[in-house]
Every structure is written in C-alpha cells, then in structure tokens.
C-alpha cells in the first residue's frame, strides 16, 4: 500500500494507517525495551499479495516476536 492509499484508508475507516515500509522501519529500529507491537495490536495488511517476500518475512517475524496473532491467508 502506498502512502496515498494508507491516507485514504485512514480517512475512510477512522483507523490509523501507515505503509508496510514505515512499519518495518519503525519495527527494525525500535529499542528492545520499548516494543512497538503488543499482543493487543491488530494489523491489517491491505493487498498483502503485493508485498515482496523479504518484506513479508520481516513483518511476520516482528509480529511473531510481539505475540500478535496472525492468520496467513
């Protein structure tokens, strides 16, 4: 999802939205003692099939470390 799509999604749903690239940057650079994601978070990845394999693997890695449930599919 590009930045414009994230902005449109945020406006239309009233849910904070950001690109996968911005999530990965945030997650990759976060301090281990200050988690970005917790088990209470819900991530919805719009058009996940358009993600590259490496980016998807990184996202799944971070989600798994945080204990966030995920349902591939």
Rosetta blueprint (number, residue, H / E / L):
1 X L
2 X L
3 X H
4 X H
5 X H
6 X H
7 X H
8 X H
9 X H
10 X H
11 X H
12 X H
13 X H
14 X L
15 X L
16 X L
17 X L
18 X L
19 X L
20 X H
21 X H
22 X H
23 X H
24 X H
25 X H
26 X H
27 X H
28 X H
29 X H
30 X L
31 X L
32 X L
33 X L
34 X L
35 X L
36 X L
37 X L
38 X L
39 X L
40 X L
41 X L
42 X L
43 X L
44 X L
45 X L
46 X L
47 X L
48 X H
49 X H
50 X H
51 X L
52 X L
53 X H
54 X H
55 X H
56 X H
57 X H
58 X H
59 X H
60 X H
61 X H
62 X H
63 X H
64 X H
65 X H
66 X H
67 X L
68 X L
69 X L
70 X L
71 X L
72 X L
73 X L
